[in-house]
């Protein structure tokens, strides 16, 4: 399995944890962690030459309001 796939699995885990969060700060923390894992996956694919050069990675600030 590709390393970026592991990162995406971690992101999905964080998304699930966010949905079960007891309060807003915890929810926001898990959403930031999810975004960070997704950004790492994109970065890893880029480093492996699997993403076109002008692809824009997702930033954590773009996912949490």
Secondary structure, DSSP 8 states (H G I E B T S, - for coil): --HHHHHHHHHHHHHHHHHT-SSHHHHHHHHHHHHHHHHHHHHHHHHTT-S-TT-----GGGT--
